[in-house]
């Protein structure tokens, strides 16, 4: 049972890092916000596996909900694509 939890933890951590990289390198800002939200969900699953439910509740509400909504609102007021 412990090995399954560690395997899931390693998988979601690597998945979170991959989506962090994709969010940083993406030129389309709305896609970057989506990648950032997926990264936040992956890390929330990791926190849940580490038995930190209070952190999970706060992290999901802030990182996935408020943060993503605020960034989408700000992007709607500016350019969607990053200018190089």
N, CA and C atoms as a LAMMPS dump frame, in Angstrom:
ITEM: TIMESTEP
0
ITEM: NUMBER OF ATOMS
252
ITEM: BOX BOUNDS ff ff ff
-5.0000000000000000e+02 5.0000000000000000e+02
-5.0000000000000000e+02 5.0000000000000000e+02
-5.0000000000000000e+02 5.0000000000000000e+02
ITEM: ATOMS id mol type element x y z
1 1 1 N 0.823 -1.202 0
2 1 2 C 0 0 0
3 1 3 C 0.864 1.262 0
4 2 1 N 1.935 1.252 0.779
5 2 2 C 2.82 2.411 0.836
6 2 3 C 3.469 2.66 -0.526
7 3 1 N 3.834 1.601 -1.22
8 3 2 C 4.501 1.757 -2.511
9 3 3 C 3.591 2.419 -3.536
10 4 1 N 2.301 2.115 -3.475
11 4 2 C 1.359 2.731 -4.413
12 4 3 C 1.259 4.229 -4.152
13 5 1 N 1.221 4.615 -2.871
14 5 2 C 1.154 6.036 -2.541
15 5 3 C 2.411 6.777 -3
16 6 1 N 3.563 6.146 -2.812
17 6 2 C 4.8 6.792 -3.249
18 6 3 C 4.872 6.896 -4.768
19 7 1 N 4.373 5.88 -5.458
20 7 2 C 4.352 5.927 -6.923
21 7 3 C 3.423 7.024 -7.423
22 8 1 N 2.248 7.148 -6.82
23 8 2 C 1.311 8.213 -7.203
24 8 3 C 1.907 9.577 -6.863
25 9 1 N 2.549 9.691 -5.699
26 9 2 C 3.174 10.954 -5.298
27 9 3 C 4.261 11.365 -6.289
28 10 1 N 5.106 10.418 -6.672
29 10 2 C 6.167 10.723 -7.644
30 10 3 C 5.572 11.111 -8.992
31 11 1 N 4.512 10.435 -9.396
32 11 2 C 3.894 10.719 -10.695
33 11 3 C 3.283 12.115 -10.723
34 12 1 N 2.499 12.476 -9.695
35 12 2 C 1.861 13.792 -9.716
36 12 3 C 2.88 14.906 -9.517
37 13 1 N 3.977 14.626 -8.819
38 13 2 C 5.019 15.64 -8.663
39 13 3 C 5.714 15.911 -9.997
40 14 1 N 6.044 14.852 -10.718
41 14 2 C 6.658 15.025 -12.043
42 14 3 C 5.676 15.699 -12.992
43 15 1 N 4.404 15.299 -12.936
44 15 2 C 3.378 15.929 -13.759
45 15 3 C 3.269 17.424 -13.442
46 16 1 N 3.33 17.771 -12.167
47 16 2 C 3.303 19.182 -11.772
48 16 3 C 4.491 19.952 -12.314
49 17 1 N 5.668 19.334 -12.287
50 17 2 C 6.85 20.005 -12.824
51 17 3 C 6.756 20.183 -14.337
52 18 1 N 6.225 19.185 -15.033
53 18 2 C 6.064 19.288 -16.487
54 18 3 C 5.118 20.438 -16.833
55 19 1 N 3.982 20.52 -16.127
56 19 2 C 3.037 21.591 -16.417
57 19 3 C 3.573 22.95 -15.973
58 20 1 N 4.43 23.002 -14.968
59 20 2 C 5.087 24.259 -14.602
60 20 3 C 5.99 24.734 -15.741
61 21 1 N 6.749 23.804 -16.313
62 21 2 C 7.61 24.145 -17.437
63 21 3 C 6.795 24.628 -18.631
64 22 1 N 5.695 23.914 -18.913
65 22 2 C 4.849 24.316 -20.035
66 22 3 C 4.238 25.696 -19.805
67 23 1 N 3.855 26.003 -18.575
68 23 2 C 3.289 27.318 -18.275
69 23 3 C 4.322 28.424 -18.447
70 24 1 N 5.561 28.134 -18.111
71 24 2 C 6.61 29.153 -18.221
72 24 3 C 6.987 29.41 -19.677
73 25 1 N 7.014 28.368 -20.497
74 25 2 C 7.482 28.518 -21.881
75 25 3 C 6.383 28.865 -22.878
76 26 1 N 5.129 28.824 -22.461
77 26 2 C 4.004 29.067 -23.377
78 26 3 C 3.912 30.554 -23.744
79 27 1 N 3.704 30.842 -25.016
80 27 2 C 3.543 32.221 -25.484
81 27 3 C 2.096 32.697 -25.391
82 28 1 N 1.138 31.778 -25.456
83 28 2 C -0.273 32.117 -25.302
84 28 3 C -0.579 32.17 -23.807
85 29 1 N -0.941 33.337 -23.309
86 29 2 C -1.091 33.518 -21.876
87 29 3 C -2.278 32.758 -21.298
88 30 1 N -3.353 32.582 -22.067
89 30 2 C -4.485 31.808 -21.56
90 30 3 C -4.125 30.327 -21.413
91 31 1 N -3.357 29.798 -22.346
92 31 2 C -2.889 28.425 -22.214
93 31 3 C -1.963 28.291 -21.009
94 32 1 N -1.142 29.307 -20.775
95 32 2 C -0.238 29.281 -19.626
96 32 3 C -1.021 29.255 -18.315
97 33 1 N -2.122 29.973 -18.243
98 33 2 C -2.97 29.938 -17.05
99 33 3 C -3.586 28.558 -16.883
100 34 1 N -4 27.94 -17.974
101 34 2 C -4.529 26.58 -17.913
102 34 3 C -3.488 25.579 -17.439
103 35 1 N -2.267 25.692 -17.958
104 35 2 C -1.187 24.813 -17.51
105 35 3 C -0.893 25.037 -16.026
106 36 1 N -0.94 26.288 -15.6
107 36 2 C -0.706 26.599 -14.194
108 36 3 C -1.796 26 -13.304
109 37 1 N -3.022 25.997 -13.778
110 37 2 C -4.113 25.398 -13.001
111 37 3 C -3.944 23.883 -12.897
112 38 1 N -3.524 23.242 -13.982
113 38 2 C -3.285 21.796 -13.942
114 38 3 C -2.126 21.483 -13.003
115 39 1 N -1.102 22.317 -13.019
116 39 2 C 0.024 22.144 -12.097
117 39 3 C -0.44 22.272 -10.654
118 40 1 N -1.319 23.207 -10.385
119 40 2 C -1.835 23.392 -9.026
120 40 3 C -2.665 22.183 -8.588
121 41 1 N -3.431 21.615 -9.503
122 41 2 C -4.207 20.418 -9.172
123 41 3 C -3.279 19.244 -8.875
124 42 1 N -2.213 19.106 -9.65
125 42 2 C -1.258 18.019 -9.413
126 42 3 C -0.611 18.16 -8.035
127 43 1 N -0.221 19.378 -7.67
128 43 2 C 0.39 19.569 -6.359
129 43 3 C -0.628 19.426 -5.227
130 44 1 N -1.888 19.746 -5.488
131 44 2 C -2.931 19.522 -4.486
132 44 3 C -3.103 18.027 -4.223
133 45 1 N -3.032 17.22 -5.277
134 45 2 C -3.099 15.765 -5.098
135 45 3 C -1.894 15.285 -4.29
136 46 1 N -0.728 15.865 -4.566
137 46 2 C 0.466 15.497 -3.802
138 46 3 C 0.303 15.849 -2.329
139 47 1 N -0.245 17.024 -2.034
140 47 2 C -0.484 17.402 -0.637
141 47 3 C -1.494 16.472 0.016
142 48 1 N -2.492 16.038 -0.735
143 48 2 C -3.486 15.112 -0.196
144 48 3 C -2.845 13.769 0.142
145 49 1 N -1.968 13.286 -0.722
146 49 2 C -1.277 12.026 -0.455
147 49 3 C -0.368 12.171 0.764
148 50 1 N 0.194 13.352 0.959
149 50 2 C 1.039 13.61 2.134
150 50 3 C 0.225 13.885 3.39
151 51 1 N -1.093 13.719 3.301
152 51 2 C -2.02 13.847 4.427
153 51 3 C -2.027 15.259 5.014
154 52 1 N -2.195 16.236 4.149
155 52 2 C -2.308 17.629 4.568
156 52 3 C -3.595 18.218 4
157 53 1 N -4.76 17.776 4.501
158 53 2 C -6.026 18.207 3.89
159 53 3 C -6.308 19.692 4.056
160 54 1 N -5.827 20.316 5.118
161 54 2 C -6.053 21.748 5.29
162 54 3 C -5.303 22.552 4.236
163 55 1 N -4.106 22.126 3.909
164 55 2 C -3.335 22.8 2.862
165 55 3 C -3.991 22.576 1.507
166 56 1 N -4.525 21.384 1.287
167 56 2 C -5.197 21.075 0.021
168 56 3 C -6.388 22.006 -0.191
169 57 1 N -7.209 22.178 0.83
170 57 2 C -8.396 23.034 0.693
171 57 3 C -8.01 24.479 0.384
172 58 1 N -7.018 24.997 1.085
173 58 2 C -6.582 26.375 0.827
174 58 3 C -5.914 26.49 -0.532
175 59 1 N -5.083 25.518 -0.897
176 59 2 C -4.343 25.569 -2.15
177 59 3 C -5.269 25.498 -3.355
178 60 1 N -6.259 24.619 -3.293
179 60 2 C -7.197 24.503 -4.415
180 60 3 C -8.015 25.782 -4.551
181 61 1 N -8.487 26.324 -3.448
182 61 2 C -9.3 27.539 -3.511
183 61 3 C -8.514 28.723 -4.054
184 62 1 N -7.285 28.845 -3.652
185 62 2 C -6.487 30.002 -4.06
186 62 3 C -5.818 29.77 -5.412
187 63 1 N -5.05 28.679 -5.552
188 63 2 C -4.243 28.469 -6.753
189 63 3 C -5.081 28.131 -7.975
190 64 1 N -6.109 27.331 -7.805
191 64 2 C -6.923 26.949 -8.959
192 64 3 C -8.042 27.949 -9.184
193 65 1 N -8.689 28.395 -8.127
194 65 2 C -9.866 29.252 -8.265
195 65 3 C -9.553 30.723 -8.435
196 66 1 N -9.143 31.349 -7.376
197 66 2 C -8.976 32.811 -7.36
198 66 3 C -7.834 33.252 -8.282
199 67 1 N -6.699 32.578 -8.177
200 67 2 C -5.524 32.96 -8.963
201 67 3 C -5.794 32.858 -10.463
202 68 1 N -6.389 31.739 -10.886
203 68 2 C -6.674 31.557 -12.31
204 68 3 C -7.711 32.555 -12.807
205 69 1 N -8.747 32.779 -12.018
206 69 2 C -9.781 33.733 -12.416
207 69 3 C -9.211 35.147 -12.514
208 70 1 N -8.375 35.519 -11.576
209 70 2 C -7.763 36.849 -11.6
210 70 3 C -6.857 37.01 -12.821
211 71 1 N -6.069 35.987 -13.129
212 71 2 C -5.193 36.082 -14.296
213 71 3 C -5.974 36.136 -15.607
214 72 1 N -7.047 35.376 -15.709
215 72 2 C -7.879 35.439 -16.922
216 72 3 C -8.485 36.828 -17.066
217 73 1 N -8.921 37.428 -15.963
218 73 2 C -9.46 38.792 -16.001
219 73 3 C -8.399 39.794 -16.451
220 74 1 N -7.203 39.68 -15.917
221 74 2 C -6.126 40.604 -16.292
222 74 3 C -5.734 40.411 -17.746
223 75 1 N -5.671 39.167 -18.207
224 75 2 C -5.317 38.9 -19.604
225 75 3 C -6.382 39.468 -20.535
226 76 1 N -7.64 39.442 -20.108
227 76 2 C -8.699 39.995 -20.96
228 76 3 C -8.549 41.507 -21.129
229 77 1 N -7.865 42.162 -20.215
230 77 2 C -7.64 43.603 -20.308
231 77 3 C -6.379 43.944 -21.108
232 78 1 N -5.57 42.947 -21.428
233 78 2 C -4.316 43.177 -22.152
234 78 3 C -4.282 42.309 -23.396
235 79 1 N -3.096 42.054 -23.892
236 79 2 C -2.891 41.185 -25.049
237 79 3 C -2.894 39.722 -24.613
238 80 1 N -3.425 38.868 -25.472
239 80 2 C -3.463 37.441 -25.132
240 80 3 C -2.114 36.78 -25.345
241 81 1 N -1.381 37.208 -26.359
242 81 2 C -0.119 36.574 -26.671
243 81 3 C 1.035 37.42 -26.17
244 82 1 N 2.055 36.758 -25.686
245 82 2 C 3.244 37.426 -25.187
246 82 3 C 4.017 38.021 -26.355
247 83 1 N 4.41 39.258 -26.216
248 83 2 C 5.188 39.935 -27.249
249 83 3 C 6.66 39.768 -26.919
250 84 1 N 7.403 39.276 -27.896
251 84 2 C 8.825 38.999 -27.668
252 84 3 C 9.659 40.181 -28.021
